[in-house]
Amino acid sequence: MLIRPFVQHDLARLTELTIETFRPFYEESFRPLVGEVVFANQHGDWRADYREQVAGLHAPERHGYVAVAEIGDAVAGYVAWSVDVARRNGTVSHLAVSAGHRRHHVGTALCEHAFDRMRALGAEVVEIGTGGDPFHAPARALYEKLGCTMLPVAVYYRTL
């Protein structure tokens, strides 16, 4: 596996990968859980949201970075992170691994890569978040395996 910095040519594939990865959450978990009104309000255009988000992730001038994992000629996954230099704090904002490469330590390697780069930029603490629902259970297991401590948080929605 090769982990390398993002290049502009990666954008379309990383956007597709993000949408492929999180479609089951939005369409099969979140939408049925919260109903159509809340879904439309919060994430009704989630694909377009990701197209915009992913395009802005790699912004070194704002301390935002993306690394891509390749296996052979295939993009196996990517990680995006940022560093608040003044606070010595890093944040992993996105982690996506293609379905065919899950359970092969790609996510672990990407996170460790990002942690090393954050440390090199002066970060002393990293924040990485995920959901508490069944879809996100593999992410929770990964983050716990990496030594992260879960902070329980509850978010509630209600239509008005």
Beta strands, then each sheet from edge to edge (+ up, - down):
strand 1: 2-5
strand 2: 64-71
strand 3: 74-84
strand 4: 89-97
strand 5: 125-128
sheet 1: 1+ 2- 3+ 4- 5-
end
